Each structure stands twice: as C-alpha cells, then as structure tokens.
C-alpha cells in the first residue's frame, strides 16, 4: 500500500508547485502559473528567429515535458492537470503570447491521445487563422496496442516522444526551418517502436486508498502487465515470468515482422539504432540497470542489434509507477547534411534539467581496444605450518552448526528488519553456505591451509558490517595461530584455540569500539572467548554466548544501525548479529 502514500494530497497544488520549481532549478525559464505554461526567458534564446518548439500534455509525466524547456529542446511546454490534456485556450495563450514573435515558425509536438490531439489541434488551427506559421507532429510509438485494436486512433504516444522532442529541438536550435523540423519529426515517429511493462498501476495524489487496494487484487503477486499505458490504461497482456522472459516477450512484440498486427517498423540486423529505457518513476536505479543489461544483451544476441546510443532514465514518467518502457529508434538520413543527422541531434548539448546527462559523442564513437589481459586473481599461496588438526573432525563439527545457522535465516532476518536494514540473516546464510562449500576443499591436516580456505569463502560471500567483522576476526585468528607455530608438528588443542581467540579479540577491538552492553555481536562473542579462555569448556562458553545474546533484548543500542533506526524495536527482539553468532556457537558445542 506504500504506493498510495503521498507528501501532497491536493493534486492541483502538486502540479503548480512542481511547475514553479523548474524556475528555481533553471533560472533561464519562466512559469505562467495561471495557464500552466513553462517557457524560455527571451534573453536565453540564442536566436529569437529560430523555430519555436512546443510540447505538452497532462502532468504526472515529469520530467516530460516541462523539464525539457531549455536551450536545445523546447521553447515552451503547456501542462494540464494530472493525466489530463491542457485546454485549447492554454495552448492558444502559449502560441500567441509566450513565444518570440520573431520566430520563423512553430513546431507543436503532441502525443497521440484524443485530448491532446484535439486541444493542441484546436489551438494550432486558431493560430494558423491568425497568421502563425505552424506545424503539428503527433507522436504514436506504442506497439502494445496492435493495428486491429487501435483502429483509426493509431498508436499511443509513449517515451519515444522524448526522442522526437530532442531531435527536433536540436534541429531548431541549429537553425533548421519549420518544414525540415516537422518532416524529420514525422520521420522519427515512423522509425520508432515502444512497449511498456509495469508491476502495478500508479496511484494519483488525492485519490482514495480503496483504489490502491483494488489494484492489488486486479494484478496479483508475480504478474507483470505488458503494454500498460502512461495514464493507467490497461495493458495488452498479463504475464508471469522472470526478467529475461519478460524482455524476450517484449522485444519479440516490438521486432517480430511475422506479427502483422504489430510489425510497425522493420529493423534489419546491424542497422543503426538508438535504445531508450524509460523509467515510469518507481523502478529503482538498481533494477533499471539490470533491465538495461538484459535488454541490450538480448538485442545483440538474438537480433544482432547493437544500438549506437543508449539512454536510460526517467524521461516520460507516470508518477510513481513501478514500470518501464523500451523504445527503439531506427536511425535514418534526415537529408539535411552534415551536423544535422538524427544521431548528431541526439548528441547535441542541451540546457534543460529534464534531459539526462549523457556521455559525449566522442566517448561513444571512440574505438576502445580490449584491455591487456591482467593476471587472474587466484588462490594465494599459504605458507605451510606444523599446526595440525583432524580435517574430518572439523567438518563433522562445523557442518551441523552451519546448517543450523542457515535454517535460522528467516528468524534472524525478522529481527534485523525490526532494528536494522534486514540483511543480517541473509549475510550469515551466505557466509554459512560458502563455508560449507569451503569445507569440501579441505584435505590437508595443516590448520593454516584450512583457515585460509575458510577465510577466503567468508571474504567473498559476506558483505556489510558483519562480513567485515567476521573476516577481520578470522584473519587475525590465522595470523595469531601462525605466530605460535613451532619447528615440530603440534596438535591444535582447545587450550591453543582459547589462547588465539583471546588474542584475536584484542585485535578486533582495534577496528571497532563495540563492547558488551552496546547491543552488537560482541555481546555474544566476548563472553564466549572469555569463558573458553578461563575454563576451556566449549559448552559453557557457548552457553555464555547464548545468555549474552539473550540479554540484548531490551538493551538500548550503543553502536550499530539500531542506534539511528529509532523506535522501540530493541525492546522486542535480541540483536540479530549476537543471536546468529550464538546459534552457530551452540551448534559447534553440541557436536563436541
């Protein structure tokens, strides 16, 4: 239900405040709040005679298109309320009063939705009747709706609109005339295919909570809606698949020429293309990167398509929607000569906050040679020692304890979700699984060889604070054991373990100020080490660790993430790190 929570509940206020904010992040633009028009300051125009480029539509698609007002993109943008077209009067006001009078023409770009086409079209015809030289380009790039269902309406306008705006804006900035800008704009539209997918519809500020509850029932767990529109329009299909499967279905729908209903653009192998991955607004950058990686891999491997440029980010959003749109543009000759190709127009510099900062054309075009083969990181040689142990006894001791820790992952994770970031259980589980695998590699009776193998598994499998503490402690353990090596073979006894554990505890204290009473894993580790050193009894030491971990429930945190998580969760659960360690130590003690 988190998608239904908003900082603003008044959608009108949200739209006006958002438009006004643009004047604060880009001092070269102005805002006509009454008509919801964002436009360039006259003094920011490189040449007032250049063709003016205007776009717009409903709000909620930020940064499209108000965020594209600026040098090299739009001269002005007209915004409606959330997901609703601006009125014809708003657009007329923009065309008549918010553009430079010296302009050699106006190019209006509208997405192919009925309200946008009618209201922008009405304003365009009115402006023409008053003597304005004006052209209108309607963008339809969606393949979610096929020819049969789309009928006379045609394709919906999706994120490909951003590419039309970018290319036409750059051409206008370079001095191209109105006819050329309009012709190339339509050429771009004819060369594009786009398809969206989403895990849910968006929730509009001001709408009731019941709508969000209904959406959870409409699109159940594990389902992805393909072809979902940017205004919450239903998609063309609901699928249950993983990311590779989803991308495979989407690319086939976009590029398969045997699908006569959706084969809008034919892209041959190795033709020059541009790929745009557009975020609806609610997909994390982490996942968006993974989606891009999967899409580019499948394009190259299955279709032999390697885009000349790749653009990723939120360009044409849908509020906080957990979805994305893939757009592929087939590049073609504009016929305008050097400096005015589609690719050069996309590469041209802009001064608008909504366009993502991309790497330079020079970086894209440079031929980077494969790097020289560097030595592969292999297993470091461990100097042999005379410290001996029974490898089978070690395996039989650790296996049950590690499996017990793995089985406790859900419980540890639950505790860490209350007082931390929820990753402790998974981190311990990964470390335990890696150690189990490492045990299978141990054949020698040299304890230093065994510790080196276990340390390497912990270092590569565990991250975060716990991973660092375990790695430091175990490496210190190995170092201190080696310091006690002798010229003749000797068995590593419980007494020797107790001695080196105590030495390693002192080493660990150089890297963390944590002490018992701070509500960390030290509340379990310190009692274990101290009791083992004093009595040599592993079972009693493990019991002390268990008691220490139990005492952390209700203990006010002095260190760790719990300090700034806040709340009273520490009163309800023990420290996850100390609890997990006590489970491991109990498991070891039970097998001895």
Buried (B, 14 or more C-beta within 10 A) or exposed (E): EEBBEBEEEEBEEBBBEBBEBBBEEBEBBBBBEEBBBBBBEEEBBEEBEBBBBBBBBBBBBBBBBBBBBBBBBBBBBBBBBBBBBBBBEBBBBBBBEBBBEEBBBBBBBBBBBEBBBEBBBBBBBBBBEEEBBBBBBBBBBBBBBBBEEBEEEBBBBBBBBBBBBBBBBBBBBBBBBBEBBBBBBBBBBEBBBBBBBBBBBBBBBBBEEEEBEEBEEEBEEEEBBBBBBBBBBBBBBBBEBEBEEBBBBBBBBBBEEEBEEBBBBEBEEEBBBBBBBBBBBBBEEEBBEEBBEBBBEBBEEEBEBBBBBBBBBBBBBBBBBBBBBBBBBBBBEBEBEEEBBBBBBBBBEBBBBBBEEBEEBEEBEEEEEEEEEEEEEEEEEBEEBEBBBEBEEBBEBBBEBBBBBBEBBEBBBEBBBBBBEBBBBBBBBBBBBBBBEBBEBBEBBBBBBBBBBBBBBBBBBBBBBBBBBBBBBBBBBBBBBBEBBEEEEBEBEBEBBBBBBBBBBEBBEEEBEBEBBBBBBBBBBBBBBBBBBEBBBBBBBBBBBBEBBBBBBEBEBBBBBBBEBEEEBBEEBBBBBBBBBBBBBBBBBBEE
